[in-house]
Amino acid sequence: MASQHPIDTQALKGRGSSLAVAHRFERLDREWVDDGWDAERDQRLPIKTQVTLRPCVSALSKNDSPDINFDLAVNPYRGCEHGCVYCYARPTHSYLGLSPGLDFETQIIAKPNIAEALLRDMAKPSFVPQHINIGSATDCYQPAERELRLTRAVIEVLGEHRNPLSIITKSSLVERDLDLLTPLAQAKLAAVYVTVTSLDGELIRKLEPRAAAPHRRLQTIRRLAAAGIPVGVSVAPQIPFVNDDMEAVVEAAAQAGATRAFYTVLRLPWELDEVFQTWLAQHLPDRAERVMARVRDLRGGKNYSSEFGQRMQGQGIWADLYRQRFHKACKRLGLNNERFELDASQFVRPAKLASVADPGPQRTL
């Protein structure tokens, strides 16, 4: 869904997207027009992040993709202030009537009753204890978590009822919860993956503007490993001609204590296509066409293919090259030799259906 309109070539400092790209349900299509007043546009005030508290009915979301190794997930937030321009979850903001572009990283929806809703879900006779992932769609340790502590509340509920969990994050804030995660890990109930897209700090500042710096994420891996928590590294996504240091990332993570690793290649579903191509035009105009040509090589000639079995790692010769590079690096460094099995047999179902306290009306912080 590449944009057919002129592209605003000015990036917005501290944000991954500079435009409120129209979502696919929008009736009106607005386009940016260069009116020559660049000097005034340079003085635009920074856009503040707005967090809205919106209670949820259920905490659990089901995954039906065979490409992912968990069936249930909990996401305390919708939208993500980290602003990663490539985030495959951006199009989900369309269902809220918000833009997958700038709104996704400035209009955050938090679920204040997420822990209580999770208790209700687990109390149901139909609930089967199993590995639950936290943060599969948007980062569960994004900046709003410092104050709201929703992710911590979810970990407390899962820990109390001995249900295994995994976490994936780019944030060093996960270290705050070492007191909860360490004993759970010792009981084979917790594991953490830290995403390190590249070791190039200047690139990451543009690609993932409000996420932790690469060296800080490696420090987090080191601290998690030192605490005895099984920790892996996500080297995702691989973007042709943008982040090309896969082997260096895997090696640095292994040296920090990671024992497992995985990767995916760039996915551009729905509106994300326009968001990403706008970013390319702003930050890497000299190679934008080259990047997209290789993306199409990975997707059978398209900008995106959602076919199971291929959507995560692509297809064709370039996908094979990524696969070979990754597996050779892991083999050399001894990663992925042993699978850490989380133990769901310890689950203790809530004694009775937990009542959810009235969280009050939707409100904005």
C-alpha positions as CSV (number, residue, x, y, z in Angstrom):
1,M,0.0,0.0,0.0
2,A,2.7,2.5,-1.0
3,S,1.8,6.1,-0.9
4,Q,0.9,7.7,-4.2
5,H,1.2,11.2,-2.7
6,P,4.2,13.5,-2.3
7,I,6.3,12.5,0.7
8,D,7.1,14.8,3.6
9,T,10.8,14.6,3.6
10,Q,11.3,16.1,7.0
11,A,11.5,13.6,9.9
12,L,10.0,14.5,13.3
13,K,12.7,14.4,16.0
14,G,12.1,11.6,18.5
15,R,9.5,9.9,16.5
16,G,9.6,7.0,14.0
17,S,6.8,8.3,11.8
18,S,6.3,12.0,11.0
19,L,2.8,11.6,9.4
20,A,-0.6,10.7,10.6
21,V,-0.9,8.2,7.7
22,A,-4.6,7.5,7.0
23,H,-5.8,4.2,8.3
24,R,-7.6,1.8,5.9
25,F,-11.1,2.6,7.3
26,E,-10.7,6.3,6.9
27,R,-13.3,8.0,4.6
28,L,-11.1,11.0,3.8
29,D,-7.7,10.8,2.3
30,R,-5.4,13.7,3.2
31,E,-2.1,14.4,1.5
32,W,0.9,16.4,2.5
33,V,1.7,19.3,0.2
34,D,4.9,21.3,0.3
35,D,3.9,25.0,0.5
36,G,7.4,26.3,0.8
37,W,7.2,27.3,4.5
38,D,9.9,24.9,5.6
39,A,11.4,27.5,8.0
40,E,8.1,27.6,10.0
41,R,7.7,23.8,9.8
42,D,11.1,23.5,11.5
43,Q,9.7,25.2,14.5
44,R,6.9,22.6,15.1
45,L,6.5,21.8,18.8
46,P,7.2,18.2,19.8
47,I,4.1,16.1,19.9
48,K,3.4,14.8,23.4
49,T,2.5,11.2,24.1
50,Q,-1.1,10.8,25.4
51,V,-2.0,7.7,27.4
52,T,-5.6,6.7,27.6
53,L,-6.9,4.2,30.2
54,R,-9.4,1.9,28.6
55,P,-10.6,-1.2,30.5
56,C,-10.5,-4.5,28.7
57,V,-13.0,-7.4,28.9
58,S,-10.4,-10.2,28.4
59,A,-6.7,-10.1,28.9
60,L,-5.8,-13.0,26.7
61,S,-5.4,-12.9,22.9
62,K,-5.1,-16.1,20.9
63,N,-2.5,-16.8,18.2
64,D,-3.5,-19.0,15.3
65,S,-0.2,-18.7,13.4
66,P,2.0,-21.8,13.1
67,D,5.0,-19.4,12.8
68,I,4.9,-18.5,16.4
69,N,5.7,-20.8,19.3
70,F,3.0,-19.7,21.7
71,D,-0.8,-19.7,21.5
72,L,-1.7,-17.1,24.1
73,A,-0.5,-13.6,24.7
74,V,-1.1,-10.7,27.1
75,N,-0.6,-7.1,25.9
76,P,-1.1,-4.5,28.6
77,Y,-0.8,-1.7,26.0
78,R,-2.0,-0.8,22.5
79,G,0.3,1.4,20.6
80,C,4.0,1.9,21.6
81,E,6.0,5.0,22.4
82,H,9.2,3.3,21.3
83,G,8.1,4.4,17.8
84,C,9.9,1.5,15.9
85,V,9.1,2.4,12.3
86,Y,8.9,-1.2,11.1
87,C,6.5,-2.4,13.8
88,Y,4.1,-4.9,12.4
89,A,1.5,-4.0,15.1
90,R,1.1,-0.4,13.7
91,P,-1.9,-1.4,11.5
92,T,-3.8,-2.5,14.6
93,H,-4.4,1.2,15.5
94,S,-6.7,1.4,12.6
95,Y,-9.3,-0.6,14.5
96,L,-9.3,2.2,17.1
97,G,-9.9,4.8,14.4
98,L,-6.3,6.1,14.8
99,S,-3.4,6.4,12.4
100,P,-0.9,3.6,12.3
101,G,1.7,6.3,11.7
102,L,2.2,9.1,14.3
103,D,-0.9,8.1,16.4
104,F,0.5,4.6,17.1
105,E,3.4,6.1,19.0
106,T,1.7,9.1,20.5
107,Q,-1.8,7.8,21.4
108,I,-1.2,4.9,23.8
109,I,-4.1,2.8,25.1
110,A,-3.4,1.2,28.5
111,K,-5.6,-1.5,30.0
112,P,-5.9,-0.6,33.7
113,N,-7.7,-3.8,34.7
114,I,-5.5,-6.2,32.8
115,A,-4.4,-8.2,35.9
116,E,-8.0,-8.6,37.1
117,A,-9.1,-9.6,33.6
118,L,-6.3,-12.2,33.4
119,L,-7.5,-13.7,36.7
120,R,-10.9,-14.1,35.3
121,D,-9.6,-15.7,32.2
122,M,-7.5,-18.2,34.1
123,A,-10.4,-19.0,36.5
124,K,-12.6,-20.3,33.6
125,P,-12.8,-24.1,33.4
126,S,-12.0,-23.8,29.7
127,F,-8.6,-22.3,30.4
128,V,-5.8,-24.7,29.7
129,P,-2.5,-23.8,31.5
130,Q,0.2,-23.0,29.0
131,H,3.0,-20.7,28.1
132,I,1.7,-17.1,27.9
133,N,3.8,-14.4,26.2
134,I,3.8,-10.8,27.4
135,G,4.5,-8.1,24.9
136,S,4.0,-10.0,21.6
137,A,2.3,-7.0,19.9
138,T,3.6,-3.8,21.6
139,D,6.4,-3.5,24.1
140,C,5.1,-4.3,27.6
141,Y,8.0,-2.2,29.1
142,Q,7.4,1.0,27.1
143,P,7.7,4.3,29.0
144,A,4.1,4.3,30.4
145,E,4.9,1.1,32.3
146,R,7.2,3.1,34.7
147,E,4.1,4.7,36.3
148,L,1.3,2.3,35.5
149,R,3.1,-1.0,36.4
150,L,0.6,-3.1,34.4
151,T,3.2,-5.5,33.2
152,R,4.4,-6.1,36.7
153,A,0.8,-6.8,37.9
154,V,0.4,-9.4,35.1
155,I,3.7,-11.1,36.1
156,E,2.5,-11.1,39.7
157,V,-0.8,-12.8,38.7
158,L,0.9,-15.4,36.5
159,G,3.5,-16.1,39.2
160,E,1.0,-16.4,42.0
161,H,-0.9,-19.1,40.0
162,R,2.3,-20.7,38.6
163,N,1.5,-20.2,35.0
164,P,4.6,-20.1,32.8
165,L,5.4,-16.8,30.9
166,S,7.8,-15.3,28.5
167,I,8.6,-11.7,27.8
168,I,9.9,-9.9,24.8
169,T,11.1,-6.3,25.1
170,K,13.6,-3.7,24.0
171,S,13.5,-1.9,27.3
172,S,15.9,-2.0,30.3
173,L,12.9,-1.5,32.5
174,V,12.5,-5.3,32.7
175,E,15.4,-5.2,35.2
176,R,13.0,-3.6,37.7
177,D,11.1,-6.9,37.9
178,L,14.1,-9.1,38.6
179,D,12.7,-9.8,42.1
180,L,9.6,-11.4,40.4
181,L,11.3,-13.1,37.5
182,T,14.3,-14.7,39.2
183,P,12.3,-17.1,41.4
184,L,9.9,-17.9,38.6
185,A,12.9,-18.7,36.3
186,Q,14.3,-21.0,38.9
187,A,11.0,-22.9,38.9
188,K,11.0,-23.1,35.1
189,L,8.2,-20.6,34.8
190,A,9.8,-17.6,33.1
191,A,12.1,-16.6,30.2
192,V,13.0,-13.3,28.6
193,Y,14.0,-12.3,25.1
194,V,15.6,-8.9,24.4
195,T,15.4,-7.5,20.9
196,V,18.6,-6.0,19.6
197,T,18.0,-4.9,16.0
198,S,21.5,-3.5,15.4
199,L,24.6,-2.4,17.3
200,D,24.7,0.9,15.3
201,G,23.5,3.5,17.8
202,E,22.9,6.2,15.2
203,L,20.8,3.9,13.1
204,I,18.7,2.8,16.1
205,R,18.1,6.4,17.1
206,K,16.3,6.8,13.8
207,L,14.8,3.3,13.5
208,E,13.6,2.9,17.1
209,P,13.7,6.4,18.5
210,R,12.5,5.9,22.0
211,A,13.8,2.4,22.7
212,A,16.9,1.7,24.8
213,A,20.3,2.1,23.2
214,P,21.9,-1.1,21.8
215,H,24.6,-1.1,24.5
216,R,22.0,-0.7,27.2
217,R,20.0,-3.7,25.9
218,L,23.2,-5.8,26.0
219,Q,23.7,-4.8,29.6
220,T,20.1,-5.9,30.3
221,I,20.9,-9.3,28.8
222,R,23.9,-9.5,31.0
223,R,21.9,-8.7,34.2
224,L,19.1,-11.1,33.3
225,A,21.6,-13.9,32.7
226,A,23.5,-13.1,35.9
227,A,20.2,-13.4,37.8
228,G,19.7,-16.9,36.4
229,I,16.9,-16.0,34.0
230,P,17.0,-17.8,30.7
231,V,17.5,-15.1,28.2
232,G,17.6,-15.0,24.4
233,V,18.1,-12.3,21.8
234,S,15.7,-11.4,19.0
235,V,17.6,-10.1,16.0
236,A,14.5,-8.8,14.3
237,P,13.6,-7.6,11.9
238,Q,16.3,-8.0,9.3
239,I,15.9,-5.1,6.9
240,P,18.0,-5.4,3.6
241,F,20.7,-2.8,3.3
242,V,19.6,-1.1,6.6
243,N,20.8,-3.3,9.5
244,D,23.4,-5.6,8.2
245,D,25.2,-6.6,11.4
246,M,23.3,-9.8,12.3
247,E,26.5,-11.8,13.2
248,A,27.9,-9.0,15.3
249,V,24.6,-8.7,17.2
250,V,24.3,-12.4,17.9
251,E,27.9,-12.6,19.1
252,A,27.5,-9.6,21.4
253,A,24.4,-11.1,22.9
254,A,26.0,-14.5,23.4
255,Q,29.0,-12.8,25.2
256,A,26.4,-11.0,27.4
257,G,24.8,-14.3,28.4
258,A,22.1,-15.0,25.9
259,T,21.7,-18.8,25.1
260,R,19.0,-18.6,22.4
261,A,18.3,-16.4,19.4
262,F,15.8,-15.9,16.6
263,Y,15.2,-13.5,13.8
264,T,12.5,-12.4,11.3
265,V,12.7,-10.4,8.1
266,L,10.9,-7.1,7.6
267,R,7.1,-7.4,7.2
268,L,5.0,-4.6,5.7
269,P,1.3,-5.4,6.2
270,W,-1.4,-2.8,5.4
271,E,-0.5,0.8,6.2
272,L,2.9,-0.1,7.5
273,D,4.1,-0.2,3.8
274,E,3.5,3.6,3.5
275,V,4.9,4.4,7.0
276,F,8.1,2.5,6.3
277,Q,8.6,3.8,2.8
278,T,8.1,7.4,4.0
279,W,10.8,6.7,6.7
280,L,13.2,5.4,4.0
281,A,12.6,8.6,1.9
282,Q,13.4,10.7,4.9
283,H,16.4,8.9,6.3
284,L,17.9,6.8,3.6
285,P,16.9,8.3,0.3
286,D,20.0,7.1,-1.5
287,R,19.1,3.5,-1.0
288,A,15.3,3.5,-0.6
289,E,14.6,1.9,-4.0
290,R,17.3,-0.7,-3.4
291,V,15.9,-1.6,-0.1
292,M,12.4,-2.0,-1.4
293,A,13.6,-4.1,-4.4
294,R,15.3,-6.5,-2.0
295,V,12.1,-6.6,0.2
296,R,10.2,-7.7,-2.9
297,D,12.8,-10.3,-3.6
298,L,12.0,-11.7,-0.1
299,R,8.3,-11.6,-0.8
300,G,7.8,-13.2,-4.2
301,G,7.8,-9.9,-6.0
302,K,5.4,-8.2,-3.6
303,N,5.9,-5.7,-0.8
304,Y,4.3,-8.1,1.6
305,S,3.1,-11.7,1.7
306,S,1.1,-13.1,4.7
307,E,1.5,-16.7,3.8
308,F,2.2,-18.9,6.8
309,G,5.6,-20.5,6.7
310,Q,7.1,-17.6,4.7
311,R,5.8,-14.4,6.3
312,M,8.4,-14.4,9.1
313,Q,11.6,-15.4,7.1
314,G,10.6,-14.7,3.5
315,Q,11.3,-16.8,0.5
316,G,13.9,-17.1,-2.3
317,I,17.6,-16.8,-2.5
318,W,17.9,-13.8,-0.2
319,A,15.8,-15.5,2.5
320,D,18.1,-18.6,2.2
321,L,21.1,-16.3,2.7
322,Y,19.7,-14.8,5.8
323,R,18.9,-18.3,7.1
324,Q,22.4,-19.5,6.4
325,R,24.1,-16.5,8.1
326,F,21.9,-16.8,11.2
327,H,22.4,-20.6,11.7
328,K,26.1,-20.4,11.1
329,A,26.5,-17.6,13.6
330,C,24.4,-19.5,16.2
331,K,26.3,-22.7,15.6
332,R,29.7,-21.0,16.0
333,L,28.6,-19.3,19.2
334,G,26.7,-22.3,20.7
335,L,23.3,-20.8,20.7
336,N,20.0,-22.7,20.5
337,N,21.7,-26.0,21.4
338,E,19.3,-26.6,24.3
339,R,15.6,-25.7,24.5
340,F,14.4,-24.2,27.8
341,E,11.1,-25.9,28.5
342,L,8.6,-23.9,30.6
343,D,6.6,-26.0,33.0
344,A,2.8,-25.6,32.9
345,S,2.2,-28.6,35.2
346,Q,2.5,-26.3,38.3
347,F,-0.5,-24.2,37.5
348,V,-2.9,-23.4,40.3
349,R,-6.3,-22.3,39.1
350,P,-7.9,-19.4,41.0
351,A,-10.2,-20.8,43.6
352,K,-13.2,-19.0,42.3
353,L,-14.1,-16.7,39.5
354,A,-12.3,-13.5,40.3
355,S,-14.5,-10.4,40.3
356,V,-13.1,-7.5,38.4
357,A,-13.3,-4.2,40.3
358,D,-14.9,-1.4,38.5
359,P,-12.0,0.4,36.8
360,G,-14.1,3.5,36.2
361,P,-14.7,5.2,32.9
362,Q,-12.2,5.6,30.1
363,R,-9.9,8.5,31.0
364,T,-6.8,10.1,29.6
365,L,-3.6,10.8,31.7
